[in-house]
């Protein structure tokens, strides 16, 4: 298959596959007998549509069903980028793939005939010609020189439909200590990292050659939040919170408390919002924001925290939310419509307790207010109890809703992609 697949060929192949499918009496893609290893609610099933993609992160599904998956740079010099997937025979399996991009990425999106991707320090786009699966055109640089340091460099992207593209710039720190991650070291006050990181920046999606200083800081007080999306005229994100309470503050916090604190966040983000990192964190035990120990907190004090925005939903500690997708389809039952799915990559900072997370969680919304969360898809880790993230079979990292209302899930251990469907059976 050449890099450039003309539309007539794609349509002919898809039409032929459809005829064969109808002739055989098939109703569409068939789920795997074991749902690809996933545990799902009654009435749902799943099939693995692609494997061995590489360290997959986010993904997006085109109107024709093609799937674009971002991949990180791998070990031994392996370069990431975007993997474009196509189903040539209509059986639901993505049996054709093409790669493009010269750097690892997390954020990926389709906009106005372009594939946009976010590397750790840039936003670039590639023009898709008519009928192309992967672009022949070189990359155009929208933004370059974004803050890119050792910690929390992965970047997601979201579009407001009004010409704005939003990108997270994670804080390269745990709690703004100098030096970082050292026991009983106070946090910098004020935290100077917030000038260049720890927030969301907005840029013009069509202007080439922008630098970080050309953008507008849209929100601040956020540690790391690669999962961002625009939904219902608002920006939403999920955030990884700080870790190491027991090792940074021995004698003040126990390993059990560290395993349960602080909450991970789902946030609705207004322009100018401040969510309190590194000064405060949300304690599920207390039910509100409390002061971080780096700023004199003891797990209960609130001090300066009243000035900050609390999370819309507080999740368990260290589950590591990497992506979110509001359900905009109609295939799933009514309770899922307008709710949000969150992909939890899974914890590493709960030892000596078992790890947790490694699932897809669903949060329903009614009249704009979140309801009670529930685990929608599980079984990714492959074993229970899981004592080390290195033993996990799969770690979810990306979500997308397909044009038919199916939910697509990406994971980065084996580079596997699932398609979840509702059959009612």
Phi, psi and omega in degrees: 000128180283166178300325185255109177259115182286149187302323182298322179294314181298316181294318181298316180296316181294319180295317179298318179296322180295318178299315179298319181296315181292322179299322181280355180081013182284150181259005182132195180304142182256131180289153176292145181305326180256015182058030180064025179090000183269150171255121187232161176296160177305135178096350179253152173213168185216152170228148174278117183266342178200151178222165175056041177286333191112190182289079187290144178240256180271169179207160179216147182246128180284161178304331179272003178096352174297147184241134178244122185240127174279147177227145178279163170295138182257187178286166176058034174080006179295131184263135177274202182147226179234136174252121178262130186240140181221141177262109186278337187240006174077014181269003179093345179270133180276094188262002175232135181217145176222145182246146173207166184100148185244014179207155179295149185218160169240299181290138176211141182204156173249125183213119170051042178085009178241150164261117175264142174219149179247116172275187180289344182223012184202165166239125179233165176218154179234132179281128175265124175282168180304124177077002181282139169277315177237149185284146169269334184289148177288167181290144168253133183269116177278310179221138174225164178079022176291147180308126187215094179238182192301319182262140166060045183271342183298139185231132172258167180223151177214153183236139182267359180076005181238018180099359181259135172244134185248141180222139174279141171236098185294152179280124180282061186193162174272308181212034177058040172275149174227106001286158186283148173056042174245140183301135172057038175256129181292155177279148177295135186221107003284158182283110184289340178300332183294347176289330187233000184202184178069033181195188177249133177246145178247137179228170174278120185293343184248359181265124182275154171074024179284154172248170181301323181294342178280344181273175178245129175288114187272324180207159185217180179075036183233138186275297176209131190209065182292340177273102178227149179204158176253124182213135176053046176064027179216154173272136177234151178209164170238141189236138168278130179265181183292167179224184173069030179300319183284326181277330177281330183228064181298140182089339179259325177231139179270168176299323178295317178295321178298323180292339185250355183227149348268178179292151165272158191240146155249127185232138165265125193251116172263156179299129181089002180297146175228118186260006164098346178292140003263008190283327185221158171220157179275126178259117175296331179292320181270336180081021178195176177289138176231161183284135176294147180298334177296344181238028173093008182279160179232015183094353181230326181301145178251330175038250186275003192287341182297340182281351187253158181277126178282158180294150173291323175221132177256119180263168176300156183295144167065018177285340173064074178286122183254344180198164176213153178212119172287141183276111183253002182271184178234358181295318182284158178303163188303327183299336182273343187288125183084356175273177185235136172262140180234129178267116179260118182291335178103154189279162167229344191252042177244357182301144006277006175283161178298153176291165182210167185100231177054051182206173169251120180255145178245136175239115177285153175235135175231122181052039177081002181248136181288144176258202184281127181289155176212150177283123182266312180231132182222178180098001181296319185296327176087345179207151178220132356284152177258119185262343179217138178298337180294342181267359181290136178289320180217152177225107184299145180214344183217150180221146174204146175262125181281169183297336178267003181093001174291153176256125178258139183231134176247148175224158192246008176279307178251356183070053184255144178237126176253153169239119181257131182231156175256124179247343182078003182257000000 
